Amino acid sequence: MNNKLFRLGIVADLSPGGSIRQQAVIRAVAHAAEQLHFERSGIELIWENDRATYTGGDQSAQVLVRKQVDAVLGHYASAAAKGALPHYETRRIPVLLPAATADFLTTDFSNAFRLCGRDADLVNRICETLLARGVRELYIGHDDSVHGRALSSRIEAQLRGVSDLRLRYDVARSWHIVYVGSYVNSLNFAQGLRARSAHPHAIYFTDDVVHPKLAHDLVDSPQEIYAFGYASARDCPTAVECVSAYRARWGKAPNTYFLETYAAMEVVQQLVDQADQRRAFLDQLRSSVYRSVLGEVQFDERGESGFQRFALWQLYEGALRSDPRPAIMTPSRSAGGAH
């Protein structure tokens, strides 16, 4: 056990009314710190708000560096992580990423260690699923964020070579839509589309939209609403005990990012308990195996854990749930709207 105080930076969008994932992150950190006895292990938590922006990541990283953190858990938005990672890298401070999916974060920065899938993994899942479901025409949109631009451009590039798929550039004339954006921006997109288009659409959102609140916010939507995102914590066989403890405490299953955040806390706890002062923490993360609610964590040479907990969700009968239907039925021309 390492008796020296270990400073762990926790950084996310902590703004009032900010990220819809805020509660899941805070609960995961608090619950893990309690269950894993962080205080007894000499681990101090230092919270910072990055506002999920590049500038916020840049500023919060400088604050954490000044506070002499030994490691960082976060940032959750790829834009914030991009602004922050250079500051940590120059000081060899490891960063555990529970949710930032942009591929370049681990290829461009030697101190980034990811506990979720990459954009490339999610794009493969999206494209394979759309084609398997019979989608043959598609509009691809985004909210102009770093994540939105990166993911949507990769989806378009991968689908452009499919001979029997037509990409459309008029959203109102397309039956099938992929939209990549934050929860709020995705919600605004769906509501705006409803106001300006006469016929219903099948809209496929991405990971930020997988939240039970969606059923309330898009109640009575004429659109078919889907979301590619993280699988339910209830479907993770190695997390049964953790999910049960969460349910006993809060009365429901944990939401997106909880397990990835909890797993990052487990990695930190083991890193500190087995710390060898002759070796840097970065070197230990690259060479050790860690037990976690996600299973055994072993980062490869790029800092990837290889975990891909992606699933397709559907807003169905007043709730967001795993899609119960095997295939989408493309509306006929007579259903309204022109192609």
Residue pairs with C-beta under 8 A, 6 or more apart in sequence:
1 41
1 272
1 273
2 41
2 42
2 272
2 273
2 275
2 277
3 42
4 42
5 42
5 43
5 44
6 41
6 42
6 43
6 44
6 70
6 71
6 268
6 272
6 275
7 44
7 46
7 67
7 68
7 69
7 70
8 43
8 44
8 45
8 46
8 69
8 70
8 71
8 72
8 73
8 268
9 46
9 47
9 48
9 64
9 67
9 69
9 71
9 72
9 73
9 74
10 29
10 45
10 46
10 47
10 48
10 72
10 73
10 74
11 47
11 48
11 49
11 50
11 57
11 60
11 61
11 64
11 72
11 73
11 74
11 75
11 80
11 84
12 19
12 21
12 22
12 25
12 49
12 50
12 52
12 74
12 75
12 76
13 19
13 21
13 22
13 49
13 50
13 51
13 52
13 56
13 76
13 77
13 80
14 22
14 47
14 48
14 49
15 49
15 51
18 49
18 51
18 52
19 25
19 52
19 76
19 77
19 182
19 183
20 183
20 184
20 208
20 211
20 213
21 76
21 99
21 208
21 211
21 255
21 256
21 257
23 255
24 254
24 255
24 256
24 257
24 258
24 261
25 76
25 257
25 258
25 261
27 246
27 250
27 254
27 258
28 254
28 257
28 258
28 259
28 261
28 262
28 265
29 45
29 73
29 261
29 265
31 245
31 246
31 249
31 262
32 38
32 261
32 262
32 265
32 266
32 269
33 39
33 43
33 45
33 265
35 245
36 265
36 266
36 269
37 269
38 45
38 265
38 269
41 269
41 272
41 273
42 272
43 268
43 269
43 272
46 64
46 67
46 69
48 60
48 63
48 64
49 56
49 60
50 56
50 57
50 59
50 60
50 61
50 74
50 75
50 77
50 80
50 83
50 84
51 80
52 75
52 76
52 77
52 79
52 80
52 182
53 77
53 79
53 80
53 83
54 79
54 80
54 82
54 83
54 146
55 83
56 80
56 83
57 75
57 77
57 79
57 80
57 81
57 82
57 83
57 84
58 83
58 84
58 87
59 83
60 75
60 80
60 84
61 72
61 83
61 84
61 85
61 87
61 88
62 87
64 72
64 88
65 87
65 88
65 91
65 93
69 93
70 93
70 281
71 93
71 94
71 95
71 96
71 268
71 271
71 281
72 84
72 88
72 93
72 94
72 95
72 96
73 95
73 96
73 98
73 261
73 264
73 265
73 268
74 80
74 81
74 95
74 96
74 97
74 98
75 81
75 84
75 95
75 97
75 100
76 98
76 99
76 100
76 257
77 99
77 100
77 146
77 147
78 100
78 101
78 102
78 105
78 146
78 147
78 150
79 145
79 146
79 147
80 100
81 95
81 97
81 100
81 102
81 105
81 112
82 102
82 104
82 105
82 146
84 95
85 95
85 105
85 108
85 109
85 111
85 112
86 109
88 94
88 95
88 111
89 109
89 110
89 111
92 111
92 280
92 281
92 282
93 111
94 111
94 113
94 281
94 282
94 285
95 109
95 111
95 112
95 113
96 113
96 115
96 264
96 267
96 268
97 105
97 106
97 112
97 113
97 114
97 115
97 116
98 115
98 116
98 257
98 260
98 261
98 263
98 264
99 116
99 207
99 257
99 260
99 261
100 114
100 116
101 114
101 116
101 117
101 118
101 119
101 122
101 147
101 151
101 207
102 118
102 119
102 146
102 147
102 150
103 118
103 119
103 120
105 112
105 114
106 112
106 113
106 114
106 118
106 302
106 303
106 304
107 302
110 282
110 303
111 282
111 303
112 303
113 285
113 299
113 303
113 305
114 303
114 304
114 305
115 260
115 263
115 264
115 267
115 294
115 297
115 305
115 307
116 230
116 260
116 305
116 307
116 308
116 309
117 307
117 308
117 309
117 310
118 304
119 147
119 150
119 151
119 154
120 154
121 308
121 310
122 151
122 206
122 207
122 228
122 310
123 151
123 154
123 155
123 158
124 158
125 228
125 308
125 310
126 155
126 178
126 204
126 206
126 228
127 155
127 158
127 159
129 228
129 312
130 138
130 159
130 176
130 178
130 204
131 162
131 165
132 327
133 327
133 328
134 327
134 328
134 330
135 165
135 176
135 202
135 328
135 330
136 164
136 165
136 166
136 330
137 165
137 166
137 167
137 168
137 174
137 175
137 176
137 339
138 159
138 165
138 166
138 167
138 168
138 174
138 176
138 177
138 178
139 167
139 168
139 169
139 170
139 171
139 174
139 176
139 177
139 178
140 152
140 155
140 156
140 159
140 167
140 177
140 178
140 179
140 180
141 152
141 171
141 177
141 178
141 179
141 180
141 189
142 148
142 149
142 151
142 152
142 179
142 180
142 181
143 179
143 180
143 181
143 182
143 185
143 186
143 189
145 181
145 182
145 185
147 180
148 180
148 181
148 182
148 185
151 180
151 206
152 178
152 180
155 178
155 180
156 167
159 165
159 167
160 167
168 174
171 177
171 193
171 197
172 193
172 196
172 197
172 337
173 337
173 338
173 339
174 201
175 199
175 201
175 202
175 330
175 331
175 337
175 339
176 201
176 202
176 204
176 328
176 330
177 193
177 201
177 202
177 203
177 204
178 203
178 204
178 206
179 186
179 189
179 190
179 203
179 204
179 205
179 206
180 205
180 206
181 189
181 205
181 206
181 208
182 208
183 208
183 209
183 211
183 214
186 205
186 208
186 209
187 209
187 214
187 217
187 218
189 203
190 203
190 218
190 221
190 223
190 225
191 218
193 201
193 203
193 223
194 221
194 222
194 223
197 337
198 336
198 337
199 331
199 335
199 336
199 337
200 222
200 223
200 224
200 331
200 335
201 223
201 224
202 223
202 224
202 226
202 328
203 223
203 224
203 225
203 226
204 226
204 227
204 228
205 225
205 226
205 227
205 228
206 227
206 228
206 229
207 227
207 228
207 229
207 230
207 256
208 229
209 227
209 229
210 227
210 229
210 230
210 256
210 313
210 320
211 255
211 256
211 320
212 255
212 319
212 320
214 225
214 227
214 315
214 320
215 315
215 318
215 319
215 320
218 225
218 315
219 318
221 315
224 314
224 315
224 328
225 314
225 315
226 312
226 313
226 314
226 315
226 323
227 312
227 313
227 314
227 315
227 320
228 310
228 311
228 312
228 313
229 256
229 310
229 311
229 313
230 256
230 257
230 260
230 309
230 310
230 311
231 309
231 310
231 311
232 253
232 311
232 322
233 239
233 242
233 243
233 246
233 253
233 254
233 255
233 258
233 259
234 243
234 253
235 309
235 311
236 243
236 259
236 293
236 294
236 309
238 292
238 293
238 294
238 295
239 259
239 293
239 294
242 259
242 262
242 293
243 253
243 254
246 252
246 253
246 254
246 258
247 253
259 293
259 294
259 309
260 294
260 307
262 292
262 293
263 292
263 293
263 294
263 297
266 290
266 291
266 292
266 293
266 297
267 285
267 290
267 292
267 297
270 288
270 290
270 291
271 281
271 284
271 285
271 288
271 290
274 284
274 288
275 281
275 284
276 284
285 299
285 303
286 299
286 301
286 303
288 298
289 296
289 297
289 298
290 296
290 297
290 298
291 297
294 305
294 307
294 309
295 307
297 305
297 307
298 305
299 305
300 306
311 322
312 322
312 323
313 320
313 321
313 322
313 323
314 320
314 321
314 322
314 323
314 324
314 325
316 323
316 324
333 339
